[in-house]
């Protein structure tokens, strides 16, 4: 049998998926052991005991100055900013994307602007946002919206344009207004794509969030990671990176679950 036709079973799929993580873990342990053998005070690759102690300090020990559990405080601050940015992006993308995809006049007016904005590097606008909106929460949320919304808008507009014209004509034959066509024909087909788009934009959204927090914040996962870098505290930075990754994975799984529950017909189309 050719390799292209070989399919792993459930156990094989699990083993193959876990193998890269096991290899990375073993490589880290070997590198850490070698560096610590040469220099017990080495901070670049801390031992597992040091990582565990840092997690206990940040997550389960109250801060001496504020009495807060820093990991959970930072997580709450970051997730609030991220949720606000993604939520605003989703609403904006749904409204503008559907309009641009369904209405030729709206497409002519909005498509060039959205295409132009989507090409602007969002991080290049960060100083401008801090000057115009201040150093508070608004500028951080705006950065996420500027980075995520244009991509979602273009994606939803193309999805709406790809809807077979026959469906629109049939709805018009039944005397449906533009509003009803958008609500009952276009929306059910672009909404699953919106969730897919949000899943794909989780990585960039976290990037924009961490960049903004690193420059101007007093709490947040990005703020804490860049704060301790001056002390070369890799025992804190590594767990924070792992935690950010885990949050992104959980959010991705949550969005996938929402998609399956709310739009089961989209899953059937994907399986074809």
N, C-alpha and C positions, 0 to 999 in steps of 0.2 A: 504494500500500500504506500502511495506517495505521502510525503510529509504534509502536503497541502490538504490532504483528506483525513488526517488524524485529528480526532477530537478527544480532549481529556475528559475523563469522568468527573463526578463531583469531588471525589477525594483527590484526584490528580490536579484539578483546577485549584483547590485549596492549597495543596502543597506547592504548586508552581507560583501561586500568588504570594505565599509566605516566604518563599526561598530568597528573593532579593532583600527582604527586610532582615532575615536571619544573617545573610552574608554581610549586610551593612553593620548589623550589631556586632558580629564577630570582628569585623575590621576595626570598628571603634574600640572594642575591648583590647584588641591586640595593640593598636596604636597608643592607647592610653597607658597600658602596662609598660610599653617600651619607653615612653616619655617619662613616666613617673619613676621608672627604674634609674634613669639617668639623672632626673632632678625631681625629688619628692615634692617640691614646691611649684612644679609646673602647673600652669592654669589653663593651657590651651585645650587639653583633653582630660578633664577631671574624671576621677574614678566614680563608679556607680554610687559609692557611699557618699561622696561629696554632692552628687546630683540629688540623692535622696534627702540629704540634710538641707539643701537649698529649697527643695519642694516643701519640706516641713516648715522651714522658716517663712516662706512666702505665702503658703496656703493655709497653714494650721497654727501659726504663731502670731498673736496680735503685734502690730507695729508698736515700738516703744513710744514713738512720738504721737501717733494719732489713735492708736488702739484698734486700727482696722486690719483686716486680713487682706494684704496687699494684692494677692493674685485675684481674689474675687472682686475687689474694688476696681482693679484695672480691667477685669473682664466685663463687668457691668458697664463701665464707662465706654469701652470700645464697642460693645454690642449695641448700646443705645445709639451711638453715632452711625454705626454700620447699618442698623435697622432703619434709621431715619433716612439715610442716603439711598439705600436700596428701595425702600418704600416709595419715596418721592420719584425715584427713577422709574419704577414700575408704573406708577400712575401716569407720569408724563409720557412714557413710551406707549402705553395703551391708548391714550387720547390722541397724541400726535401721530403715532404709527398707523392707527386705524384710519385717521383722517387722510393722511398722505397716501395710504394704500387704496382707499375706497373712492376718494373724491379727486378727480383730475385737477380741479382748480387748486385745492389744498396741496396736492403734490407739486404743482408748478411753483407754488409760493414757498413751500417749506423744504422741499427736497434739497435744493442747492445749499441753503443755510445749514441744514442738519449734516449734509455731507462735509461741508467746510469745517464745522465745529468738531466733527468726529475725527478730523485729521490733526487737530491741534493737540500737542502733547499735554495732557492734564497737569503733570507735575511742573511744567514750565509756567503754568498760570498760578501756582501756589503763592509766590510773592505778591502777585496782583490781588489775589483773594484776601490775603492777610492785610493788605493796604486798604482795600475797599470795604471789607466786611469785618475787619478786626481780627484779633487772635482768639476769639471765643469759639463756640461750637458751630456757629453758622458757616464759617469759612471751611471747616473740616467736612461738614455735611455737603457743602456746595462742591467741594473738590470731588467727592464720590459721585455726585449727580452729574457733573460735567464729564467725568471719566466714563460713566456707565450708560447714562441715558441716551446719548446719540447712537451708540452701537445698538442698543435695544430698539430704538425708534426705526433705524434703517432695516433691522432684521424683521420687525413686525410689518413694516410697510411692504417689504418684498414678499412676506408670507401672505399678506392680504391681496397683493397683486397677482399672486400665483393661484388664487382660488379660481377654479374653472368658471368661465364667463357664463356657462349654461346655468349655473346655480343662481347667479344674479338675475338672469333673464327670466327664469322660472318664478323667482320671487316677485319681479316686476309684473309678470303676467297675472299673479294673484293679487295685484293692486297693493303690494307692500311699499311703504314709503322708504325713503333713504334711511331714516332712523331705524325702522324695523329691519331693513336689510342688514344694517350694521349690527344690530342687536342680536338677531336670530340666525344670520348666515355667516357674517364675518367674525364676530366675537368668539363663538364656540371653536373656531378654527385657529384663531391667533392666540387665544389664552393659553393653550398648552405650550405653544412656542415661546410665550413670554416666560413661563417657568423654566423652560430649557435655557433661555437666554440668561436668566438670573443665575442659574447653576454655572453656566460658562463664565459669568462675570464675577463670581465670588473671589477668584484669585486676584484680578485687578482691583476689585473693591477693597480687599484687605491691604493691597499694596498702597493705594491712595490713603487709606486710613492710617497706616503705620507711618507713612512719610509725613503726614500732617501732624500726627502726635509726636513724632520725633523732634519736630521743629518748635512746636508751641503747644504744650499741654502740661497739666499737673497731675494727670492720671491717665491710665490706658496702657494697653499691652505694648504698643510701640514706644510710648514714653518711657516705660520702665526698662525695656530692653536697651534703649540708647542711653538711659541714665547710668546704668551699671557698667556700660562698656568702658568707661574711663578707668574703672578698677579691674578691667580684664576679668570680670566675673562670669566666665563661661558656664559655671555651674548654675547660674541663674538664667543666662541667655538661652542655653540649650533647652531647658524645660519650657521656657516661654515660647520658643519656636515650635516645640512639639505640641504645646497647648493650642497655639494659634492654628496649627495644621489640623489638630483634632476638631476644633470648633468648625473649621471650614468643611471638613468631612461630614460632620454631623448635620450642618446646615444643608449640604448637598443631598444627603440622604433624606432629610426632612422635606426638602422641595420635591424630590423624586416621589416620596410617599404622597404628598399633596397632589401631585400630578396624576398619580394612579387613582387616587380616591375621587378627585373632582372630575377627571376627564378620562374615564375608562375607554371610551371609543377611540381616543388618540393612541392608547396602548395597542388596541387591535389593529389600527392602521400601521403602526410601527412594526408589528409582528409579521406583516404580510411580506 
